[in-house]
Amino acid sequence: MPEVEDEDIRAAALQYVRKVSGFRAPAAHNKDAFDAAVEAVAEATRTLLDELVVKGAPKARAEAAVVRG
């Protein structure tokens, strides 16, 4: 499985929370909930990646994107 950097995980988590919340940036009164959601999604993603078992030869990230494309 290709290596995924923490900044990539955080960026994906932020994108997800923006998508489901409908907000690019939260209002001040929602900032704590928004930030907590980003961290929770990032942590869940880290856990998922740590626990996945991949059989077969690892693929380069760009190659994997083309295959899924």
MISE-994620 format. One record per residue: x, y, z of N, C-alpha, C in turn; residue number from 0; residue in one letter. Coordinates in nm, 3 decimals. Layout:
BEGIN
[node [X; Y; Z]; [X; Y; Z]; [X; Y; Z]; NUM; A]
...
This chain:
BEGIN
[node [0.085; -0.117; 0.000]; [0.000; 0.000; 0.000]; [0.090; 0.123; 0.000]; 0; M]
[node [0.055; 0.223; -0.079]; [0.139; 0.343; -0.084]; [0.136; 0.418; 0.049]; 1; P]
[node [0.248; 0.480; 0.080]; [0.260; 0.558; 0.204]; [0.174; 0.684; 0.194]; 2; E]
[node [0.100; 0.713; 0.296]; [0.016; 0.832; 0.300]; [0.067; 0.920; 0.414]; 3; V]
[node [0.097; 1.043; 0.381]; [0.150; 1.137; 0.480]; [0.038; 1.193; 0.567]; 4; E]
[node [0.074; 1.236; 0.689]; [-0.025; 1.295; 0.779]; [-0.093; 1.417; 0.718]; 5; D]
[node [-0.018; 1.497; 0.642]; [-0.079; 1.616; 0.581]; [-0.184; 1.577; 0.477]; 6; E]
[node [-0.163; 1.464; 0.408]; [-0.263; 1.415; 0.313]; [-0.389; 1.368; 0.385]; 7; D]
[node [-0.370; 1.301; 0.497]; [-0.483; 1.253; 0.576]; [-0.563; 1.372; 0.629]; 8; I]
[node [-0.494; 1.471; 0.681]; [-0.562; 1.590; 0.735]; [-0.636; 1.665; 0.625]; 9; R]
[node [-0.574; 1.678; 0.508]; [-0.638; 1.748; 0.396]; [-0.765; 1.674; 0.351]; 10; A]
[node [-0.758; 1.541; 0.348]; [-0.875; 1.463; 0.309]; [-0.985; 1.475; 0.414]; 11; A]
[node [-0.947; 1.474; 0.541]; [-1.045; 1.488; 0.649]; [-1.113; 1.626; 0.641]; 12; A]
[node [-1.035; 1.728; 0.617]; [-1.091; 1.863; 0.604]; [-1.188; 1.870; 0.486]; 13; L]
[node [-1.148; 1.812; 0.374]; [-1.235; 1.812; 0.257]; [-1.367; 1.739; 0.287]; 14; Q]
[node [-1.358; 1.627; 0.355]; [-1.478; 1.551; 0.390]; [-1.571; 1.632; 0.480]; 15; Y]
[node [-1.515; 1.693; 0.585]; [-1.597; 1.769; 0.679]; [-1.659; 1.890; 0.609]; 16; V]
[node [-1.585; 1.954; 0.522]; [-1.641; 2.066; 0.443]; [-1.757; 2.018; 0.358]; 17; R]
[node [-1.741; 1.903; 0.294]; [-1.844; 1.849; 0.207]; [-1.971; 1.815; 0.283]; 18; K]
[node [-1.958; 1.742; 0.392]; [-2.079; 1.698; 0.463]; [-2.144; 1.811; 0.543]; 19; V]
[node [-2.064; 1.909; 0.586]; [-2.122; 2.019; 0.663]; [-2.180; 2.127; 0.573]; 20; S]
[node [-2.129; 2.135; 0.450]; [-2.174; 2.239; 0.359]; [-2.103; 2.372; 0.382]; 21; G]
[node [-2.002; 2.374; 0.468]; [-1.930; 2.497; 0.499]; [-1.783; 2.483; 0.461]; 22; F]
[node [-1.732; 2.582; 0.390]; [-1.588; 2.584; 0.361]; [-1.511; 2.618; 0.488]; 23; R]
[node [-1.564; 2.712; 0.563]; [-1.505; 2.750; 0.692]; [-1.622; 2.772; 0.788]; 24; A]
[node [-1.611; 2.723; 0.909]; [-1.723; 2.734; 1.003]; [-1.731; 2.875; 1.062]; 25; P]
[node [-1.850; 2.911; 1.104]; [-1.868; 3.034; 1.181]; [-1.797; 3.014; 1.316]; 26; A]
[node [-1.765; 3.122; 1.381]; [-1.692; 3.116; 1.508]; [-1.759; 3.023; 1.609]; 27; A]
[node [-1.892; 3.026; 1.614]; [-1.962; 2.944; 1.713]; [-1.962; 2.795; 1.676]; 28; H]
[node [-1.920; 2.760; 1.553]; [-1.912; 2.619; 1.512]; [-1.769; 2.569; 1.496]; 29; N]
[node [-1.672; 2.655; 1.518]; [-1.532; 2.621; 1.493]; [-1.485; 2.500; 1.573]; 30; K]
[node [-1.518; 2.494; 1.701]; [-1.473; 2.381; 1.784]; [-1.529; 2.248; 1.733]; 31; D]
[node [-1.658; 2.247; 1.697]; [-1.720; 2.124; 1.647]; [-1.660; 2.085; 1.512]; 32; A]
[node [-1.637; 2.184; 1.426]; [-1.579; 2.161; 1.294]; [-1.439; 2.102; 1.309]; 33; F]
[node [-1.355; 2.166; 1.392]; [-1.218; 2.120; 1.412]; [-1.215; 1.981; 1.475]; 34; D]
[node [-1.304; 1.955; 1.569]; [-1.310; 1.823; 1.632]; [-1.348; 1.716; 1.530]; 35; A]
[node [-1.439; 1.750; 1.440]; [-1.480; 1.655; 1.336]; [-1.363; 1.624; 1.243]; 36; A]
[node [-1.289; 1.727; 1.204]; [-1.172; 1.705; 1.118]; [-1.073; 1.611; 1.187]; 37; V]
[node [-1.046; 1.634; 1.313]; [-0.952; 1.548; 1.385]; [-1.005; 1.406; 1.399]; 38; E]
[node [-1.135; 1.390; 1.424]; [-1.194; 1.257; 1.438]; [-1.186; 1.179; 1.306]; 39; A]
[node [-1.215; 1.246; 1.196]; [-1.207; 1.181; 1.065]; [-1.062; 1.145; 1.034]; 40; V]
[node [-0.970; 1.235; 1.062]; [-0.828; 1.207; 1.038]; [-0.782; 1.088; 1.122]; 41; A]
[node [-0.822; 1.083; 1.246]; [-0.782; 0.971; 1.333]; [-0.843; 0.840; 1.283]; 42; E]
[node [-0.969; 0.842; 1.242]; [-1.032; 0.722; 1.188]; [-0.960; 0.675; 1.062]; 43; A]
[node [-0.917; 0.769; 0.982]; [-0.843; 0.736; 0.860]; [-0.708; 0.674; 0.893]; 44; T]
[node [-0.638; 0.731; 0.991]; [-0.510; 0.674; 1.033]; [-0.529; 0.531; 1.084]; 45; R]
[node [-0.633; 0.510; 1.163]; [-0.663; 0.376; 1.215]; [-0.691; 0.279; 1.101]; 46; T]
[node [-0.772; 0.321; 1.007]; [-0.803; 0.238; 0.891]; [-0.676; 0.198; 0.817]; 47; L]
[node [-0.593; 0.297; 0.786]; [-0.471; 0.268; 0.711]; [-0.376; 0.179; 0.789]; 48; L]
[node [-0.370; 0.196; 0.920]; [-0.283; 0.113; 1.003]; [-0.331; -0.032; 1.010]; 49; D]
[node [-0.461; -0.053; 0.998]; [-0.517; -0.186; 1.016]; [-0.544; -0.261; 0.886]; 50; E]
[node [-0.537; -0.194; 0.772]; [-0.561; -0.262; 0.645]; [-0.451; -0.364; 0.618]; 51; L]
[node [-0.491; -0.476; 0.564]; [-0.398; -0.579; 0.522]; [-0.408; -0.586; 0.370]; 52; V]
[node [-0.296; -0.559; 0.304]; [-0.295; -0.557; 0.158]; [-0.216; -0.677; 0.109]; 53; V]
[node [-0.277; -0.751; 0.020]; [-0.210; -0.866; -0.039]; [-0.164; -0.828; -0.179]; 54; K]
[node [-0.049; -0.874; -0.218]; [0.004; -0.842; -0.349]; [0.108; -0.732; -0.339]; 55; G]
[node [0.167; -0.700; -0.450]; [0.273; -0.600; -0.455]; [0.214; -0.460; -0.436]; 56; A]
[node [0.283; -0.377; -0.358]; [0.235; -0.239; -0.341]; [0.245; -0.163; -0.472]; 57; P]
[node [0.153; -0.070; -0.492]; [0.153; 0.013; -0.611]; [0.191; 0.154; -0.574]; 58; K]
[node [0.251; 0.221; -0.668]; [0.279; 0.363; -0.649]; [0.146; 0.436; -0.645]; 59; A]
[node [0.140; 0.544; -0.570]; [0.016; 0.620; -0.554]; [-0.040; 0.667; -0.687]; 60; R]
[node [0.042; 0.719; -0.775]; [-0.004; 0.766; -0.906]; [-0.058; 0.652; -0.989]; 61; A]
[node [0.008; 0.539; -0.983]; [-0.037; 0.421; -1.056]; [-0.172; 0.372; -1.004]; 62; E]
[node [-0.190; 0.374; -0.874]; [-0.316; 0.332; -0.813]; [-0.429; 0.425; -0.856]; 63; A]
[node [-0.402; 0.553; -0.868]; [-0.504; 0.650; -0.909]; [-0.547; 0.622; -1.053]; 64; A]
[node [-0.454; 0.585; -1.138]; [-0.486; 0.555; -1.278]; [-0.572; 0.430; -1.286]; 65; V]
[node [-0.541; 0.331; -1.206]; [-0.617; 0.205; -1.207]; [-0.760; 0.232; -1.164]; 66; V]
[node [-0.779; 0.315; -1.060]; [-0.915; 0.346; -1.011]; [-0.987; 0.440; -1.106]; 67; R]
[node [-0.910; 0.528; -1.173]; [-0.956; 0.637; -1.254]; [-1.072; 0.615; -1.337]; 68; G]
